[in-house]
Amino acid sequence: MAGVTRTPGAVGVRLLAETRDEIGRADSKASILLAVLGVSASGVIGLQSSASWSPHRLAAVGQLAWWCGLLALLTALAALLLAVLPRFSRNSWRPGRPLTHFQDIVDAADAGLLAQALAETEEKGETALLLALAESSRIVARKHRCIRAGLTAFGAALTLLLLGLLAG
């Protein structure tokens, strides 16, 4: 029916819980990938610190691939660190706005208005739910973009580093 707006209710609450769970899963994925990247980086560092090996001994194509691989490895590291970086709400809490995120609670408490903010959030439950769902979804989307970028860069790094060694 045109003009009928339905309240988010149980579906919104379920989606918010799923979105918050996905934030945790994204952090876990990025943490595991960071650990794998760390192991790979330690292999590269070990190879470079070896007295019997130097990337300068590689052919020009091998050196280019090697250094591009290291750059891709650093790019992967940066992207994955951004994925696990704690995210804060885009909109700062202010009086009259419902609490939707942990930083909102901190801001309300710092302003000495936590009890008032909790009461207003209770009154504006639907608005709070919609704001929290939108913000949590933005956080998940950003984390997933960073993970995708990190995986892509990590794949490129491994390929380029191996090509550099093989072309050497």
N, C-alpha and C positions, 0 to 999 in steps of 0.2 A: 504494500500500500504506500502510495506517495504521501510524504509529509509525516509519516510515523517514525519516531526515533525510538529505538530500543535501548534499554540500559545495558551496560556491559555485564553486570552480575557475575554469575558463576563462570561463564566463559572467560571473562576478563581476568578473574582471579586465577583460573587455571593457566591461561596464557602467561600471566605474570610469573607464576611459579615455574613454568617451563622455561621462560626466558631467563630467569635468574639461575636455574639449573644449567642452562646453556652457557651462561657466563663462566660458571665453574668448570664446565667441560672444556671450554675454549682456553681457559687458563691452564688446565692440565695438559692439553695438547701442546700448547706453546712451551710449557715447562719441559716436557719430554723432548720436544724438538731442540730446545736450548741445550739439554744434556747431550744429545746426539751431536749437535754442532760443537759443543765443547770437546768431546772426544775427538772429533775430526780435526778441530783446530789444534789440539795438542799433538796430533800426528804431524800436522804441517809444521808446527813450531819445532817439534823434535827433528824433523828432516832438515829444516833450515838451520838449526843450531849445530848440526853435525859438521865436524871439521872436514869431512871428506866430500861434502856436497854443498853446492851453491847454485842458486837459480841463474847466476851469471854464466855458468858453464853450459847452460842450455842454448840451443840454436835460437835465433831471433824469434821464430814462430813459437817455439816452446816458452821463451821468456814472456812473450806477449800473452799467451794463454795462461801462464802461471800467475802473472801479476793481475790479470783480469779476474782470474779465479779467486785470488786473495781479496780483491775488491768486492766480488760477489759474496764471499764468505762474510766480510764485514757488513755488507748490506743485509744479509740474512740475519746476522746477529742483531743489528739495529731494529729490523722489522719484528723479530720475535721478542725482543725486550719491550718494544712498544705494545705488543699484544698482551704482555703480563703487567704492564704499567697500570696501577690503579686508576680508574676513571671516575671523574666527578661529574655531577650534574651540569648540564649546559647552562641552566638558569638558576641563579642563586636564589635561595629562599629569602622571602621578605614577608612582613606581617600581612596576613590576609590570604597568603598562598598556602595550599596544603603541603604537608610533609610527604615527600615521595622517595627520598634517598637519604642515606646515612649522613651526608654532608648537610642536608637540610636540618636534620636534628641537631647537629653540632652548631650550625648557624643560629637556630632558634634558642638553643641553650645559652650560647654566648651573648645573645641579646637579652637574656633573662625572660624570654617569652615562650619557653617550651610548653608549659601547661596550656597556655592560650592557643599555641599552634596545634597541639594535640586535639584540643576541643574543636578548633576550626576544621582540622582534617577529618574528624569524626562527622561533622556536619556536611562536609564536601567530599564524602567518601567516593562517589562516582568520579568526580574531577580528579581526586588524588589517584585513583586507580588508573584512569586514562593517562595522566601525566607520568606515572611510574612505569606503565607499560611502554609508552613511547620512548622514555629515556633508557630503559633497560634494553629495548630493541636496538636503539642507536649504539649502545655500548657493545652489544653482541656483534652487530654489523661491523663496527670498527675493529674489534678483535679478530673477526674472521678475515677481514681484508688484510690485516697485518700478518696473520698466519699464512694466508695464501701467498703474499709477497715474500715472506720468509722462506716458505717451501720452494717457491720458484727460484729465488736467489740461491738457496742451498743446492738445489739440483744443478743450477748453472755453475756454481762454484766447484762442485765435485767433478762435473764434466770437464770444465776448463783446467782444473788442476791435474787431472789424469791426462788430458790431452797435452798439457805442457810437459809432463814427465815423459810421455810416449814420443812426443815430437822432439824432445831434447836430444 
